[in-house]
Amino acid sequence: MGFLERLSSYRAEEEALRWRGTFTDYLELVRQNPNIARTAHARIYDMIVAAGVETDADGKPHYKFFEKEIFGLSDTIERLVEEYFHAAARRLDVRKRILLLMGPVSGGKSTIVTLLKRGLEQYSRTPEGALYAIAGCPMHEEPLHLIPNELRADFEAEFGVKIEGNLCPSCRLRVDEEFGGRIEDVPVERIVLSEERRVGIGTFSPSDPKSQDIADLTGSVDFSTITEYGSESDPRAYRFDGELNKANRGLMEFQEMLKCDEKFLWHLLSLTQEGNFKAGRFALISADEMIIAHTNEAEYRSFIANKKNEALQSRMIVMPIPYNLRVDDEVKIYEKLVQQSDLKNVHIAPHALRTAAIFSILTRLKESKKQGVDLMKKLYLYNGQAVEGLKDSDVKELKAEFPDEGMSGLDPRYIINRISTALIRRDTQCINALDVLRAIKDGLDQHPSITPEDRERLLNFVAMARREYDEMAKTEVQKAFVYSFEESAKTLLENYLDNVEAYCNWQKIKDPLTGEEMDPDEKLMRSIEEQIGVSENAKRAFREEILIRISTYARRGKKFDYHSHERLREAIEKKLFADLKDVVKITTSTKTPDEQQLKKINEVTRRLIDEHGYCPVCANELLRYTGSLLNR
């Protein structure tokens, strides 16, 4: 479809969203679908669920609504949805609280709010997310507010819909003067939520307390109409255009809420608890909206230390939003940010972003007091990787040791700024992990908040990330040197498992060529197990563990393969690479390779490019660097 055709189609879609009728027509819609009259909190929760919910093997839900933009915060998102959105949607008392996202800079707070706002805009355009308002109401009022309080119990009994809130002053005047109290004739229209058009989505940002007016929140008197209507208490002489007015039926974002002057926060006391606020010389004005705010930890601590803020503090649900602590998800964050730039065409070598992610996660972790757990092991565990001597239960124990872990460390913005510095170099076609680490290291001197003590600690993390990259580089090259690596690994695994099964069951195995019965090949088994430090005394326990894992997979109808046991996979790889190390070392480090070596290098380079995501530049750099590593 061409662009002009798509434009025409878009206009048709917009036109299809328009609906206008009377209050009588609206009642029929409510009878058919009571959901159109749900609260703002219920609409937001339904929007999140409508995007899809997946449950993992541990029974934990994963909400797809957040997955494209938020990485590594699944536990936080689960808590946010279940403890606040779900509970608020069921009209529990938490809906009468301000949702305060509290965490370090660049941790995802603003992204979560932006996702909710954009999601509401899209959801309100769908049949499931449709909502309606009194036509011409400056606050996009729920039409059911037209029903008198005395008749609401009867309405709830007949329609099964509970009504909360009262007409705004503007609509009250119109009902009396334009329609003579005949609410059946009041016009109703479908509305589409839009931050740009200020329909159901508002944003309040603090500025200079001396110049910012409370009218930004609650609207203001239109003095040009005073002479016409004769009083400031006439709704026609008032602009209902504050953020609290315009965010009715949806969501209002309070940016950096705790930086606001106190007079702005006082208006939230009544709004959160009673669902109304005071504006001008009117009775309390009803508002159905979710208030979501965000702040950093230092400002929050200062806020709660002030006793004058106790009333507002009790009306908040504080949700900590820490930094991501998973390497895999940190890589996704950097990939997303790079793709949003104009430098997405500059090639980034494999493992470059991963190495940066390892460094940044190390800065956010806290040293555990648990014996045998250092920062690198902790990093592996948090990333879902197997670590010898540690189990899944240890992860829960480690997370419980420091509940505030992830609330400090270097933020993704710093890392992506340094990656940008590496990317922007003149005549750069490709950057690798060493380029990124060099840029990170150089940036430490320019970071204003890094003390000399912090710098030494961070330089140590750079060195740790470098060592991890060295291992990844050697593994990558050795894999490329092994022809049909997966097949070789599979063959070695099958051979090992045959011998382990015979060993544990006190049986012999048959020679595949002669059919002769032989004892299990102890030399083969030990040559693999020694690669990961399995001692002579621990070999039986390790082998029995492998058989138990195979049995577990069989019961679940799953096939046990090369990737099914992390430590065994590592042992197989190291065994294959150990047999090949001398060949790699000689081939990659020779300054004047002979014809055979040159042919091998070209084959490996081609494999790195075709199968591992390298470009010619970074593939050659990797081979030179790995050659120097193997010669040390």
N, C-alpha and C positions, 0 to 999 in steps of 0.2 A: 504494500500500500504506500503510495506517494505521500509526501508531507501534506499537501493541500487536501487530499482525501482524508488523511488522518485528522486534520483540523476540522473538516466538515463533520466527521464522525464524532469528534469531541463535543462540538456544539450540540449535536443531536443527543448525546449522552447527558449534557447539562440540562437540556430542555426536558428530558425524561425525568429528571430529578424534581422538577417543579410540580407541586400539588397545592391546590387552594380550594378550600371549602368552608363550610360553616362549622360551628361547634357541634351541631347535630351530626354532621358528617364525620367529625372527628370521633365522636362517641362510638360510632359504628366501627371505626378502625380499631379503637381500643378494645371493643368487644371481640373482634377477630384476633387481635394480637396485643394482649396486655403489656408486652415487653416495651412497646413504644413509649410507655409512661413511666419507665423505671427511673431510678435515681442516677445522678451523674456517676457515683461510685460503682453502681451495678453495671452501667454502660461500659466503664473503663475495664472492669474485670472481664466482662463478656468479650470485649474487644481482644484482650490478651489471650483468652482461652480459644477464641475463634481462629487464631493464627496457628493453633496446633499445640498439643502437649504430648511429649514422649516420656515414657517411664523407663529408667535404666534397670540394670540387673539388680541393683540394690533397692529398687522401688522408689527412687527419687525422681520427681518430675522435672522435665526440662522444657522450658517455655520458648517455642520457636520465635515468638514475637520479638524477643531480645537478641536472638542468636546471630543475626547478621552484623550487628554493631557492637555488642557487648561480649567480651571474651574473658574467660577465666573467673567469672563471678557467679557461677551457677548456684552455689550455696546461698549467696547473698540475694540473688534474684528469687530463688525459691522462698526464702524467708520473707522477702518483700511482698511477693504475690499472696502467699498463704496468710501471713500475719496481719497484713494491712488490706490489700485490695479485696481478697476473698471475704475477710471478716466484715469489711465496710460494705461490700455488696449485699451482705445478709442483714444489713441494718443494725449490726452490733455497734457498740459504743465507740469503737475506734474510728468510725466515719466522722465523729465529732472532734477529731484531732487533726492538727496540721502534720503532714508527713514531712519530716526534716531529714534530708539526706546529708550525712556528715562524714567527711573523709578528706584525704589529702588532695592536693591539686592534681588535675589531669587523671583522676581515678575513675571517671565515668559518670559522675553525678549529672552534669549537664547533658550528657548523651542520653541518659535514661529519661530525663524530662523531655528532651527533644523528640525521642522516639514515641513517648506517650502523646505529645501534641500532634506529631505528624500522623500517628496511628489513628487518633480520634478524627482527624480531618478525613482520612480515607474510609474509616469505618462508618462515619455518618452518611457516606455516599452509597453504602450498600443497603439492600433490603433489610438485612438483620440489624443494621445500626441506625435505621431511619428514626428521626425524631421530629416533633412538630411544635410550633409556637403560635401564640396569638399574633396575628399579622399586625405589623406596625408597632409592636411593643419594643421599647428600647432595650429591654433586658431579655428578649426572646423567651417570654414566660411560658411555662407549662400551662396549656389550656385548661387542665382540670382544676386549676386554681379558681376558675370562674364559679365552680360549684360552692354554694354557701356552706358554712361550717355545719349548720343544722342538718344538712342533707348528706353529709359525707359518709356517715355510718351506713346509711341505706345504699349509697353508691358502692361502698366497699363490699357490702354483702352481695350485691347483684353482679358486680364486675370483677370482684377479687383484686381490686387495685386500691392501695392505700394512698391517700392524698396528704402531702405535707407542704406547708407554706401557704401564703396568701398573695393576693394580687398586688402588684406594684402600684404606687400612687397614680401613675399615668394611666394604666389600664382600668383602675377603679373609677377614675373620672370619666373615661370614655364609655364604660358600661352604663354609668348613670346618665350621662348627657347625650351620647350618640345613639344608644340602643334602648334607653328607657328601662334598663334592668333586664331586658330580654337576652339572656346569655346565649340562647339557642342561635341567635343571628350573628354573634360575634365571629368575624372571619378568622380562620386558622390556616396556616401554611406550613409546608415542610421546610426545614432549615438544614443547611449544610454547615457544619462547624468549620471555622477558618480563623486562624490567627491573623492573617493579613487583612481580612475584612472585619476583624474584631467581633466574631460571632462565636460565643461559647468557649473561647480560648483567650486568656489574658496573660500579660507579662508585666510585672512591676520590678523596676530596677532602681535601687537607691541612688540618690545624687546628693548634692550639697543640702544639708538639713535646713539651711537658712533660706534657700530658694525653692525647695520642693514643697508643693502644696498638697494638703490632704485630699484636695479635689481630684488628684491623680488616681486616688483609690475609689472615692465615693461619688464623684460627679460634682457639679457646681451650679450656682445660680446663673441664669442668663439675664444679666442686668438690662440688656436691650429690650427685653419683653416685660419688664416690671410695670412700665406705664400702661401697657396694653392689658395685662391681667391683674394689676393692682396689688399683688402680694407675692412675697418670696415663698410662701407656702402653697402656691398654686403649682401643680405638677407641670403645667405648660410653661412655667417660667424657670424650669430646672432642667439642666442637661444630665441625663442619666448615662454619662459616658465614662465614668471611672472604671478602673480595671475590675473591681468587684462587680459592677453592674454588667459589664460586657462578658465576663467569664461565666456568668450564670448558665447553668445546664451542662457545664463542662469542667474545665480545669484552669486554675490560675497559678502561674509560676512566680514565686517570690525569689528573685535572684539575690544572692548574698543577703539573706533576710536579716541576719543579726547585725548587719551594718546600718540598718534602718534606724531612724529616730524613733523614740518610744511612742510618740503619738500615732505613728502609723501602725504599730503593733497592737495598740489598745483596741483598734477596730476589729481585730481578729478574735478577741475574747468571746464576744457575743456571736460572731459568725460561726465559729467552730462549735460552740456548745449548743446554741439555740437555732442555728441556721438562719440568722438574720443579722443585719447591721444597721447603724444609724447614719442617715444622710440628710443634711439640711433640716428644715422644719417639718419633717414628716414622721409618721409612725415608723416603727422598725420595718425594714424592707427585707423580705425573704430572699434567700439565695441558695440555690442547690449547686454547689461546685466543690471540687476537691482542691484544697490548698496544698501545693507542694513547694517546698523551699529547699535550699541547699547552702551549706556553709562549711568552713574548714574546722578542724578540731580545736585549734587555739581560740578561735572566736567563740566556739560553743562552750569551752571551759570557762572563758571569761563571762559569758552570758549567765551560766548557771551559778556562778560565784556571787552574782548580784541578787540579793534577797528580794528586790523589787520585782524580779522577773518570775517569781514562783508561780503566779497565776497562769501566765502564758506557758511556762515550762510544763505544767501539769496538763496542758492541752496539746502536747506534742507527742508524736511517735517518732523517736529518733532511730534512724536506720543507718548503721555504720556502712560505708562503702569503701572497703580497703583496695589497695592495689592488687592486681592479679599476681598469683604466685606460681603459675604453671608456665613453664618454658614454651610449650607448644602453643598456648593461647597468646603469649606475649608476641610470638612470631606473627600470628594472625593480626595483631594490632598494628605492627609495623608494616605488614603487607598492605593492610587497608589504607594506612596513611600515605604510603608511597604511591599507591594506585590513584590516590586523589590528587597527586601533584602532576606537573608537566614533565617530570623526569622519569616517568614510568617506562620510557623506552631505553634508559640506561640499564644495562644488564647487571643484576646483582648475583654474584656467584652463590651456589648452594652453600649453606652453613654460615653465610655472612650474617644474616638476620638472627639466626639461631645463636651464634656466638654473642651477639649484642644482647639477646634475650637472657642468656645465662648470666652475663654480667649484671644486668639490671635486677634480675630475680635475687641474685646473691646479696645485693644492697638492701633488699627488703626483708630478708630472713633474719631470725634471731638465733644465736647459738643455743643449742639445746643442752640441758644438763643430763640428758639420757646418755648412758655409757655407750660408746661405739657409734654415735651419730654425729658426724661433722656436717658442715654446711652443704657440701656436695652431695652427700647421701640424702640429706633432707630435701635438697632440690630434686633429686631423682624420684624420691618417694612422692613428693607433691605432684610430680609430673606423671604419676601413674606407672613408673618403671620399677622393676623388681630390684631389690637390694638384698644381698646375702645377709642372712641372720635377722631380717626385719620383715614384718607382716603388715597386712592392711590395718590391723588393730593398732599398730604402732603409729600409723598416720593420724588416726583419731586422737591418740594420746599426745602426739607432738602438737597438733592443732589446739588441743585443750591447754597445753602448757603456756602458750602466749595468746590469749584471746584477741589482743590488739595487733597481732602480727600482720604486716601488710599496710599498716597505717603510717609507715615511714619508709624512707628509701628514695632512690632516684625515680622521678616520674617519667612516663613514656615520652613526654614532650622533649625532655632533655636528650634522650637517646635518639629520637627521630631528628632533632636539630643537628646532632653530630653526624648521623647518617646522611642528612641533607648536605652537610659540609663536605663529606666524602664524595657525594654524588655530583656536586656542583663544580668540582675541579675541572679546569680547562682541558679539553681534549680527552676526557675520560670516556672510554667505551664500556668499561666494566669495573666494578669494585668488588673486592673480596673481603674475607673476615679480618685480615690484617689491616686493610685500609680502614675498616670500621673501628677496630680496636685502637688504632693510632689516632683517629679523630676523637674518640671518646677520651683517651688519655690526654690529648692536647687541650680538650675542653675543660678538664678539671681545674686548670689554672685560671680559666675565665669565669668559672661559676662563682657568683658573689657570696653564696651562703655556705661554701665548703671551707671548713677550717683546715689548718695544716694537719691536725690529727685525723680528720675525716679523709683528707687527701691520701695519707699513707694507707689507710684501710681500703680505700677505693682502688688504689694502685695494686694492692694485693689481690683484689677481686679481678682486676684486668689480667693479672698474671694467671689466676686460676682459670679464667675464661680462655686465655691463650692455650693453656695446657689441654683443656678440653678440645679446643679446635685442632691442636696437633694430633690428638688421637683420632678425631673425625677425619682429618686429612689423610692420615696413613691408612685408615680403614677404607676410605673411598678409593684410593689408588690401588690398594691390594685387591679390592673387589673387582676393579676394572681389569686387573692383570689375570684374575682367575677366569678362564673361559667357561661360560655357562655356570656361573657361581651358584645359582639356586639349585641346579641339578647336582653339582658337586656336594653342596651342603645337605641336600636331601639324601643322597647316597650314603654319605658319612653318618647321618642321623640314623638311617634304617639299620646300618651295620652296628652302630652303637646300641640301639634299642634291642636288637636281636640278642646281643651278648648280655645286656643288662637283664633281660627277661630270663635267660638261661641261668645266669648267676643267682638271681634272687630266688628262683624256683629249684635250685640245686639240680639243674639239668645240663645236658650237653647240647651242642648245636651241630648241625650237619654242614660239612663243607659243600658249598654250592656246585663245585666241579666234580669231586670224587664221591660225594655222598657219605664220606667217612665221618663218624662222630668224634667231636673234639671238645676239649674243655673251653669255656668262655675265654675270649682273648683279653686277658687281664692287661696286657701291654697297651692294646688299643684303647681300652676304657680309661686307663690311668693317663694316657697321653692327652686325652680330651679333658678329663676332670682336673688335671693339674693346671690347665690354662686359666681356671678361675679359682685356684687355691683350695680345692677340695682335698683335705688331708687323707692319709691312709686310714686313719681311725674313723673318718666321717664318710668314707666312700659308700658303705652299705646304706646308711641313712639317706644319702643323696640319691642313690639308685632306687631305693624303695619309694622315695618321694616322687620320682619320675613315673614309676608304675602306677602310683595312686592318681597322679594327674591324668595319665592315659585312661585309667578306669573311669574317672570323673567325666572326661570328655565323651567316652563311649556311652555312659548312662544318659548323657544329654543329647546323644545323637550327633555329636560334633567330631570332626576328624582332628586328631593330634598331628601337628606338623612342625616344621622347623621354627615357626614363630610362636608356638604355643607355650613355651617355657623360656622366660627371659634369660635365665642364667645358662641354660643348656644352649640356647641360641648363641650367646656370647662365647661359650666354650668351643662350639663348632666353628664359629668364625675365626677365633684366635688360632685354633688348630690348623685350619686351612691356610691362614696367613703366615703362621710360623713356618710351615713347609715352603712357603713362597718368598719369604722375606729376603733371602739372599739374592734371588733373581731380581726382585723389585729394586733392591739397594744398588746392585751393579748397573741395572738398566737406566735408572733415573739419575744417577750421579755421574755417569760417564760424560765428560766434556766433548769427546770426539767419538761418538758411538759408531760401531761398525755397521755393516749393512743389515745384519740380523737384528741387532739392537735397535736400529733406526726403524725397521719394519715393526718391531714389537711396540715401540713408543707410539708410532702412528696408529697402530691398532687400538692401543689403550686410549689415546687422545680421542679417536673416533667414538669409542665406547663411552667415554666421559661426556662427550657432546650429545650423542644420540640417546643414551640411556639414563644419564644422571643430571642433565640440565645445565651443563657447562657450555660456555662459548669458547672459541679457539684461544682467546686471550687468557681467560682464567684457567682453562685446562692446562695450558703450558706452564702458567705460574704455579699451579698446584703440583705438577710433576717436579719442577725445579725445587720448590719448597720441601716437598716430601723427601726428595733425594738428600737434601741437606740435613733433614731430621734423622734419617736412617743412618747417616754417616757420623752422627755425634757419638 
